[in-house]
Each structure stands twice: as structure tokens, then as C-alpha cells.
Amino acid sequence: MSAYKQFNTQDLIISPFEVNKGFYFIGGEILTGSNVGIDRYIGTKGDYLTSGSILTGNIPGQYQSQVLVYDSIKQLYYTNYISGSGGFTQDAITSSVFLGADESGNTNIGGVQQTNFYNYEQTTLWPNKTLPTASLGVISIPSKLFGDFIQPNSFYIESPTSGSIKDDGEGRLLWRGYPSDSDLTYDYIDGNIIYQHGIIVLGDSRVTRTFGNDVYGTAVYGTSLYGGSAVTNVKRFIDAFITSNEVTMSFSSSYKLFETQYQCTINENEFNYSLNPSSITGSQFPTKFSGSTLDWENTASIGKPLDFVTSSFFSPYITTVGLYDENYQLLAIGKLAKPLQSSPTTDTTILVNIDR
């Protein structure tokens, strides 16, 4: 048996909240597993008609053309920066004006080009977007892992031969070589992360690092600068992060849930009558015990409440709350941790929370 009550608008509260989950993977074979599906690609600049058959990828059946990978990254994320400098957008090209006899006779010469592409900007600060001129590396994380977006400041990938890369929280990538050298700091490299797409782009550049501090007279000719200040060590790193299996990767996902809270309010004058079928006459009810036998006495006047139910001291207990649609079809059901006594003097509110 059930008792129904209509919800009002003020009885429903919908609240969004963000949840996060961290992931940590060791080895390229783990990344390409069926339950993970993180693929890594090499994108190369070229003509699809002549080199489109050169494929890239680490997951069989999901190989892509290197040329198409490069062109896709260029179109989606770097079209406003192709002719720019310093990682900033390129200047808009405006038309020239050919002056006439008066203002109405002026004529525009040339087209007007605006940097009006949408490149999924991750920051209002310095974007540091420089499109590699030859090739690039792409790490593609599926949405089943990152949810709505990758949590900023959470991406990290490490190679035992080429150091580590992390994001700075603004869509830019930082690199530190030789993890065993504790004196090294992270420096900016040509590369970006698109948090809402799960895409990490590594520029095919050569990272320059200085080290040394050799004492004069001890340095080997050709390896250190006179006076022992520093030496430049050029190291190519993309292949180590994209094609090698010796990588470690971690990041945190972000997903927005919506919690709907239903306020089931029972007024003091409502639901003070028991709906338990055993409180109605018509069923057998034990009235006395005789030794080891249980004697039953069939109640009289079938369909009437038992005497103890009509007592002024009797209050029913609530054990279950169900949510129904307009056709009285049960949609959700919740059990209370323990029976709740209905109060005849104060209102009682039961909160039902459903996440979706």
C-alpha cells in the first residue's frame, strides 16, 4: 500500500558539482590496452597525394596518415598562429585604400583577412603556440578517461632518456631533461595541451640545455666553453615520448555531475495512519500462547483497523520512500537506514538525493 504526495517546484533542488579521478600508467603497452586506449601519433608536414599512405599510431586498427594528423592539428589549434611570432597570433591583413576625388570615391584594394578561427584557446595569457614546420607528436586521450576535460596542472609524462613533460595549467607544456639531475628546472617548449579534447601536441624541436661549470684547465677541448661556464647539449625528444614503450603518464579527469535533491516533506497532519496491511482486520493474528503451541484467533469485522492502531498514542513508522511519475509508475525507491516515526506535532522532511 502506498500514500502519494505531489512535489512542488520548491521541493526540487538541482546542484552541479565537479568530480575528479586520477590516472597513472606505466609503459606504452598499458596505454594501448583495450581498457585505456591512449594513442600516440607522429604528424608530418607534406602532400597527402604523395605521402598520405605513411601511417602512424600505436593501436592496431586505429592507424592514421601522418600528413592528416599534422593538417588536423594545424587546422584545429594553430590556424591563427601560422604567421605569428613568439607564440602569439598573426596580425590581421587589411586592405589598402585607393583615394578618390572625395571620400565617396575611395576604393578598397585587396582583401581583408582576420584571424577569426576558433583555436580552442586555453588561456588569456601568452598562449605559446608555435606550429612546428616539419613534424609534431600527438598524444590522444579518449573522453572515457578524461570526462569533460583534463584537470589543469595534472598532466605528466616521463621518459627515462628524454626527461619529463608537464602542463603549466594554462595549456602550455614544460620540459625538464635528465630527471636524475635535481638542479634542473622546467622550461617552456613548443607544445600545448587542449584540456577539453584530451590532446597533447609536442613540437618537433630541439631542446637546448646548458650544463658544466668546469674549472679552467680541466675541461676537455671541444666540450666546454673557455672559463667553464656552460656547454650546449642538443637532444631530440619527441620519438622517446611518442613511439617508445618506456614512458610513464599520469593525469586527472574532470566530470560534472548533477545532483537532484527531492525534499519529501510530511506535514504534522499527514501520514499519521499506518499503511501496513497487518493493521487491518482480516488476517490471522496471534492472541495467546499455550505451551509450545501457537494458538491463532481470526479477527472479527474484516476490513477494520485493529484496536491498537486507533489509539491516540499510536504513531506509524516510515521505512520506504518511492518516487513516481504522473502515471503512478515507480521510478526510484529508497530505504531508510532505520524506521522513522511520523510526528503528529512537527513537520518531517526526508531528503532523497539522486546523481545523474
C-alpha positions as CSV (number, residue, x, y, z in Angstrom):
1,M,0.0,0.0,0.0
2,S,1.2,3.5,-0.7
3,A,0.3,7.1,0.0
4,Y,1.1,9.8,-2.6
5,K,2.0,13.4,-2.4
6,Q,2.7,15.8,-5.3
7,F,6.0,17.6,-5.4
8,N,6.0,21.4,-5.8
9,T,8.7,23.4,-7.6
10,Q,10.4,24.4,-4.3
11,D,10.7,20.7,-3.4
12,L,13.3,20.1,-6.1
13,I,16.9,21.4,-6.0
14,I,19.4,20.6,-8.8
15,S,23.0,21.2,-7.9
16,P,26.0,20.7,-10.2
17,F,29.3,19.6,-8.7
18,E,32.6,18.5,-10.2
19,V,34.3,15.2,-9.5
20,N,37.9,14.2,-10.4
21,K,39.8,11.0,-10.8
22,G,43.5,10.5,-11.2
23,F,45.1,8.0,-13.6
24,Y,48.6,6.6,-13.6
25,F,50.1,4.4,-16.3
26,I,53.5,2.8,-16.6
27,G,54.6,1.6,-20.1
28,G,53.4,2.0,-23.6
29,E,51.7,-1.3,-23.7
30,I,49.4,-0.2,-20.8
31,L,48.5,2.9,-22.7
32,T,47.3,1.0,-25.7
33,G,45.3,-1.6,-23.7
34,S,41.7,-2.1,-24.6
35,N,40.5,-0.6,-21.3
36,V,42.7,2.5,-21.7
37,G,43.1,3.4,-25.4
38,I,45.6,6.2,-25.2
39,D,47.2,6.5,-28.7
40,R,50.3,8.5,-29.8
41,Y,50.9,9.8,-33.3
42,I,53.6,11.4,-35.4
43,G,52.3,14.2,-37.6
44,T,54.4,15.2,-40.6
45,K,54.0,18.1,-43.0
46,G,53.6,17.1,-46.6
47,D,51.4,16.4,-49.6
48,Y,48.7,13.8,-49.0
49,L,48.8,12.7,-52.6
50,T,52.4,11.7,-52.4
51,S,52.9,10.7,-48.7
52,G,49.4,10.1,-47.4
53,S,50.0,6.3,-47.1
54,I,52.6,6.8,-44.4
55,L,50.7,5.8,-41.3
56,T,51.2,6.4,-37.6
57,G,49.8,5.2,-34.3
58,N,50.3,2.5,-31.7
59,I,46.9,0.8,-31.6
60,P,46.3,-1.7,-34.4
61,G,43.2,-0.8,-36.5
62,Q,43.5,2.9,-35.5
63,Y,46.4,4.0,-37.6
64,Q,46.2,7.4,-39.2
65,S,48.0,9.2,-42.0
66,Q,50.9,11.2,-40.7
67,V,50.0,14.0,-43.1
68,L,46.4,14.1,-42.0
69,V,47.4,14.2,-38.3
70,Y,49.6,17.2,-39.0
71,D,47.0,19.0,-41.0
72,S,44.2,18.3,-38.5
73,I,46.3,19.7,-35.6
74,K,47.2,22.7,-37.7
75,Q,43.6,23.5,-38.6
76,L,42.1,23.0,-35.2
77,Y,44.6,24.6,-32.9
78,Y,47.1,26.7,-34.9
79,T,45.4,28.5,-37.8
80,N,45.6,31.9,-36.1
81,Y,49.3,31.4,-35.3
82,I,50.8,30.2,-38.6
83,S,52.4,33.6,-39.5
84,G,52.6,34.8,-35.9
85,S,55.8,35.2,-33.9
86,G,56.7,34.4,-30.3
87,G,53.7,32.1,-30.0
88,F,51.2,34.9,-30.5
89,T,48.5,35.2,-33.1
90,Q,49.4,36.7,-36.5
91,D,48.5,40.2,-37.4
92,A,45.3,40.8,-39.4
93,I,45.9,41.8,-43.1
94,T,43.8,44.8,-44.0
95,S,43.1,46.1,-47.5
96,S,44.7,49.3,-48.9
97,V,42.7,52.4,-49.8
98,F,43.0,54.0,-53.2
99,L,42.0,57.6,-52.6
100,G,39.4,59.1,-55.0
101,A,38.4,62.7,-55.6
102,D,36.3,62.6,-52.4
103,E,35.5,60.2,-49.6
104,S,32.8,58.5,-51.6
105,G,35.3,57.8,-54.4
106,N,37.7,55.9,-52.2
107,T,38.2,52.3,-53.2
108,N,39.5,49.4,-51.2
109,I,42.2,47.3,-52.8
110,G,42.9,43.8,-51.6
111,G,41.0,41.5,-49.3
112,V,40.6,41.8,-45.5
113,Q,41.9,38.8,-43.6
114,Q,41.1,38.4,-40.0
115,T,42.4,35.9,-37.5
116,N,38.9,34.7,-36.9
117,F,39.5,30.9,-36.5
118,Y,38.5,29.3,-33.2
119,N,41.6,27.5,-31.9
120,Y,40.3,26.3,-28.5
121,E,42.4,28.8,-26.5
122,Q,43.3,27.5,-23.0
123,T,44.5,30.9,-21.6
124,T,44.1,34.6,-21.9
125,L,47.8,35.0,-21.3
126,W,50.7,34.1,-23.6
127,P,49.5,31.1,-25.5
128,N,52.9,30.0,-26.7
129,K,51.5,28.4,-29.9
130,T,54.2,27.8,-32.5
131,L,53.3,25.4,-35.2
132,P,56.2,23.0,-36.0
133,T,57.4,23.4,-39.5
134,A,58.3,19.7,-40.1
135,S,56.6,17.3,-37.8
136,L,55.0,17.0,-34.4
137,G,53.9,14.5,-31.8
138,V,50.3,14.0,-30.7
139,I,49.0,12.2,-27.6
140,S,45.3,11.4,-27.8
141,I,43.5,10.6,-24.5
142,P,39.9,9.2,-25.0
143,S,37.0,11.0,-23.4
144,K,36.0,7.9,-21.5
145,L,39.1,8.7,-19.4
146,F,39.2,12.5,-19.1
147,G,35.4,13.1,-18.9
148,D,34.7,16.7,-19.6
149,F,38.3,17.8,-19.6
150,I,41.8,17.1,-18.3
151,Q,42.3,18.8,-14.9
152,P,44.8,21.6,-15.4
153,N,48.2,21.1,-13.8
154,S,47.7,17.4,-13.7
155,F,49.3,16.1,-17.0
156,Y,52.7,14.5,-16.7
157,I,54.7,12.2,-18.9
158,E,58.2,10.9,-18.3
159,S,60.8,9.1,-20.4
160,P,63.9,7.6,-18.9
161,T,66.0,9.0,-21.8
162,S,64.4,12.4,-22.5
163,G,63.2,13.7,-19.2
164,S,59.7,14.7,-18.3
165,I,56.9,17.0,-19.6
166,K,54.1,18.5,-17.7
167,D,51.5,21.3,-18.3
168,D,51.5,24.6,-16.5
169,G,47.8,24.9,-16.0
170,E,47.4,27.4,-18.9
171,G,47.6,25.0,-21.8
172,R,51.4,25.2,-22.2
173,L,54.0,22.5,-21.8
174,L,57.1,22.5,-19.7
175,W,60.1,20.2,-20.1
176,R,62.9,19.1,-17.8
177,G,65.6,16.8,-19.1
178,Y,67.5,14.1,-17.3
179,P,65.3,13.6,-14.2
180,S,68.3,12.4,-12.2
181,D,69.7,16.0,-12.2
182,S,67.9,17.6,-9.3
183,D,69.3,21.1,-10.2
184,L,67.3,21.3,-13.4
185,T,64.1,23.3,-13.6
186,Y,61.2,23.0,-16.0
187,D,61.4,25.3,-19.1
188,Y,58.8,26.1,-21.8
189,I,58.9,24.1,-25.0
190,D,57.0,24.2,-28.3
191,G,53.9,22.3,-27.3
192,N,50.4,22.7,-26.0
193,I,47.6,20.7,-24.3
194,I,43.9,21.1,-25.2
195,Y,42.3,20.1,-21.9
196,Q,38.7,19.7,-23.2
197,H,39.8,17.5,-26.1
198,G,42.4,15.4,-24.3
199,I,45.0,16.3,-26.9
200,I,48.7,16.9,-26.2
201,V,50.8,18.4,-29.0
202,L,54.6,18.2,-28.8
203,G,56.6,20.4,-31.2
204,D,59.4,18.7,-33.2
205,S,62.0,21.0,-31.9
206,R,65.5,20.6,-30.3
207,V,65.6,21.5,-26.7
208,T,68.8,23.2,-25.6
209,R,70.1,22.7,-22.2
210,T,73.3,24.1,-20.6
211,F,75.4,22.3,-18.0
212,G,79.0,22.1,-17.0
213,N,80.7,24.7,-14.8
214,D,84.1,23.1,-15.4
215,V,87.1,24.6,-13.8
216,Y,89.6,26.3,-16.2
217,G,92.3,23.9,-17.1
218,T,90.2,20.7,-16.5
219,A,87.7,20.9,-19.4
220,V,88.2,18.8,-22.5
221,Y,88.7,20.9,-25.6
222,G,85.5,21.0,-27.7
223,T,83.2,20.0,-25.0
224,S,83.2,23.0,-22.6
225,L,83.4,26.8,-23.0
226,Y,86.6,28.6,-22.1
227,G,86.3,29.6,-18.5
228,G,84.0,26.6,-17.8
229,S,80.6,28.5,-17.9
230,A,78.4,26.0,-19.8
231,V,78.1,23.8,-22.8
232,T,75.0,23.3,-25.0
233,N,73.6,19.8,-25.3
234,V,71.0,19.4,-28.1
235,K,68.6,16.5,-27.5
236,R,65.7,15.3,-29.7
237,F,62.9,14.0,-27.5
238,I,59.6,13.5,-29.5
239,D,60.3,9.9,-30.5
240,A,61.0,9.0,-26.9
241,F,57.6,10.2,-25.8
242,I,55.6,9.1,-28.9
243,T,57.0,5.8,-30.1
244,S,58.8,4.4,-27.1
245,N,57.2,2.0,-24.7
246,E,59.3,3.2,-21.8
247,V,57.0,6.0,-20.7
248,T,55.1,6.9,-17.6
249,M,52.0,9.0,-17.9
250,S,49.6,10.5,-15.3
251,F,46.7,13.0,-15.4
252,S,43.4,13.7,-13.6
253,S,40.0,13.8,-15.2
254,S,37.2,16.2,-14.5
255,Y,33.5,15.4,-14.8
256,K,30.4,17.4,-13.9
257,L,27.6,15.6,-12.2
258,F,24.1,17.0,-11.4
259,E,22.6,16.0,-8.1
260,T,18.9,16.3,-7.8
261,Q,17.6,16.6,-4.3
262,Y,13.9,15.9,-3.6
263,Q,12.5,17.3,-0.4
264,C,9.8,14.9,0.8
265,T,8.0,17.0,3.4
266,I,5.4,15.3,5.7
267,N,3.2,17.8,7.4
268,E,2.2,17.1,11.0
269,N,-1.3,16.2,9.9
270,E,-0.2,13.9,7.1
271,F,0.6,10.1,7.0
272,N,-0.3,9.5,10.7
273,Y,-2.2,6.4,9.7
274,S,-0.5,3.1,9.2
275,L,-0.5,1.6,5.7
276,N,0.7,-1.8,6.9
277,P,-1.8,-4.5,5.8
278,S,-1.3,-6.3,9.1
279,S,-3.0,-3.5,11.0
280,I,-6.3,-4.2,9.2
281,T,-8.6,-6.9,10.3
282,G,-8.9,-9.9,8.0
283,S,-5.6,-11.7,8.7
284,Q,-4.9,-14.2,11.4
285,F,-3.4,-12.5,14.5
286,P,-1.8,-14.4,17.5
287,T,-3.7,-13.7,20.7
288,K,-2.3,-16.2,23.1
289,F,0.4,-18.7,23.6
290,S,-0.2,-22.2,25.1
291,G,3.0,-24.1,25.9
292,S,4.9,-24.8,22.8
293,T,1.9,-24.3,20.5
294,L,0.8,-21.0,19.0
295,D,-3.0,-20.5,19.0
296,W,-4.4,-18.2,16.3
297,E,-7.7,-16.4,16.6
298,N,-9.3,-15.0,13.4
299,T,-10.2,-11.3,13.9
300,A,-13.7,-10.3,13.5
301,S,-15.2,-7.4,11.4
302,I,-12.9,-7.9,8.4
303,G,-11.6,-4.6,7.0
304,K,-11.5,-2.6,10.2
305,P,-8.4,-1.2,12.0
306,L,-7.2,-3.2,14.9
307,D,-7.8,-1.6,18.3
308,F,-4.2,-0.6,19.0
309,V,-4.0,1.3,15.7
310,T,-6.8,3.7,16.7
311,S,-5.1,4.6,20.0
312,S,-4.1,8.2,20.4
313,F,-0.6,7.1,21.4
314,F,0.0,5.2,18.2
315,S,2.3,6.7,15.5
316,P,3.3,4.7,12.4
317,Y,6.9,4.4,11.3
318,I,8.2,5.3,7.8
319,T,10.6,2.8,6.2
320,T,10.5,3.4,2.4
321,V,10.2,6.4,0.1
322,G,9.3,5.9,-3.6
323,L,9.4,8.4,-6.5
324,Y,6.6,8.0,-9.1
325,D,5.8,9.7,-12.4
326,E,2.5,11.2,-13.3
327,N,1.2,7.8,-14.2
328,Y,2.0,6.4,-10.8
329,Q,4.8,4.3,-12.2
330,L,7.6,3.7,-9.7
331,L,10.8,5.3,-10.9
332,A,13.1,5.1,-7.8
333,I,12.9,3.6,-4.3
334,G,14.9,4.3,-1.2
335,K,15.1,2.5,2.1
336,L,15.7,4.5,5.3
337,A,18.6,3.3,7.4
338,K,16.1,2.8,10.3
339,P,12.4,3.3,10.6
340,L,11.4,6.9,11.2
341,Q,8.5,7.6,13.4
342,S,5.9,10.0,11.9
343,S,5.5,13.0,14.2
344,P,1.9,14.3,14.9
345,T,3.3,17.6,16.2
346,T,6.1,18.8,13.8
347,D,6.8,18.6,10.1
348,T,9.2,15.9,8.9
349,T,11.4,16.2,5.8
350,I,13.1,13.3,4.1
351,L,15.8,14.2,1.6
352,V,16.3,12.0,-1.5
353,N,19.5,12.7,-3.5
354,I,20.0,11.2,-7.0
355,D,23.1,11.8,-9.0
356,R,23.0,11.9,-12.8
